[in-house]
């Protein structure tokens, strides 16, 4: 058995690609438009694990049932070289850090469609620094 991908539905391709690629750092590996099914599939991967993909599914016609919360899915998780630098980059680009890395090891953010994304420090936790050490959580994560 081989793990292939995790699929999340998105409502805005541009906003989702901005979040996952420009802000989070994933790379688009392939894309497929399906005229008959009226949907687009966009596959993304982290540079260090191209074989484990995130599939963004965009339905061309509005879904009568809104995609709410994203918590019923759980979360995506990515290991990062420096949790503080990654969170600062995300904040500088307008992403709310819902659960700051107060422990030097773990943070949570959310995609434009409410999918929870966990960021984990590679290796040992980093030594605590401000503003992260005293930053409060906000919203759901």
Beta strands, then each sheet from edge to edge (+ up, - down):
strand 1: 5-10
strand 2: 27-34
strand 3: 39-46
strand 4: 49-59
strand 5: 75-80
strand 6: 106-110
strand 7: 116-121
sheet 1: 1+ 4+ 3- 2+
sheet 2: 5+ 7+ 6-
end
